[in-house]
């Protein structure tokens, strides 16, 4: 067991291969956090100190002991109203309007296997791979119960946290705020690393010193958002890519979130991850409960690189599910940047013919194949095939494509509705909007109320009748706007943002059950819902609407801090690029797209014979390394925001083979040589460069690096394959 309870001093210890997490129930029944970090032995409660702190209140039952204050003590799940004036993990409004929750320990249970969460995605693991600790806390006045869940994946150095709030009292309560994890650090100075962005430029690295005051990132957009990703790193101030201590917090949720950090009056640091408190007032009637989505924690004493690899493995093996969890993904040709809305069935068939000739596995018919949809102003909600536009039925289309030896996939946007649609005319109340007010439009569309079962069922039936028409082996599930006008008919608007996401998950779960072999790629205007929650249903996500190779190096760099390459949808697009106007060689575009689930987003009909030949080679090359790329260990070799080059590499688990990719970002006259040190090799093993036949010690390549050619031209890219040799 990776979890044990020491009865005498009521201490819980969670141990993974390299980390220890400890907490204790104190004399008053409060659950105090003791430690999280590198592996330790023994009881860590010697770290707790007690001093009389002015203006820090004392719980009534400590009597005259003024040295006991929750304002100072490290806690597992701090609640509003108990004299802790730092941010709270939980805020509850009781029936009498008071905002207080006094949770004390009641009991606990330790069991084999990993807990699951009803209606929510969560890390899963076999009975022998994980253990669970469930702690029951209760407020004896209101009857509110809190169940704290801890999952320990010992081998993976992963600890998960989640919580369930149950109203066991008589009256109605309202949950105003709830986190799934709180980390209290008793000492030290920390930075928070978060990833901000915008549509078409997601997940930029940002490092901020956690100072006094409250620092928060989050989303109020209904989705996890392009603007802030629901995952952060808390690092000691001198931690770097390869050195130093850091902690990760990844929220397994695709909706509104809040991550807060605070350095308090006594130099302690609190970081919390959970549900966004804005637009959230969740009423719980007697016996009702609310499950707070999970946060995945991990710790590294060797910088961000190791932390990322721990997350990659966890997400790849314990979040992603289904047939494609392990199976290599098909290489796609997507019609969007090839034709946008301007296509007929013949265009798609022509793309499929090109795909067949180039060795591309699958063609994806993107937006525009249904209802009245020749631009983005109408048709969403009308999931009927536009046979007039296609010139055939969907069955005939898939048949023709399959006959060419190519698989077929389609784009859908099930959560959206155009006002100019049959669905809106029939069911205007299906859209989320506030009565008597004009709704806020986004991309000239509204959002369907997925918190309502009848709405989901209607769309589900419509979609199934499309998906059943032919052999559709892939869908791209998109959502192209943020939520606004939060309102619900039953006067429970405080529930909508949360119930919406659970509705989405319910829909996706049903879709997976009905079409277990179908690959679901999710998307929200590119990477607007790129989170561990959606990966439970969709093992790959269109990373960004920006397909420019140079911008993508930065976007994929930021994405790589938590999410494995196998989840990153990445395609080679036309040049000049449609988002930036930049021209980059086909070779460089290929190298960048290979750090993802490879594909194309262009019309091969516009390419020269030489370019097509190059694409054929590119595809062979990708197929050769697909296993290593999608399942190998990923190392960042540069910071493309500061360095003259973007570089990364993949190393096989046995470290026998490695693939290094380098793209020069700066070119100058009389160029100095760039040396790129690689990582992850066996220091005293010999590796052969597969192209040149030259052999090197792993130590040499890791310590001194590889000199890069000083080629002329913009953004040249290099690929180096290293294979272990038994002797020099
Ligand atoms: C979003 C997606 C694109 C494309 C369009 C279609 O922007 O991110 O890839 O599918 O929608 O409208």
Boltz pocket constraint, residues with backbone or C-beta under 6 A from the ligand:
constraints:
  - pocket:
      binder: B
      contacts: [[A, 336], [A, 366], [A, 367], [A, 376], [A, 411], [A, 478], [A, 480], [A, 523], [A, 524], [A, 525], [A, 526], [A, 542], [A, 544], [A, 545]]
      max_distance: 6.0
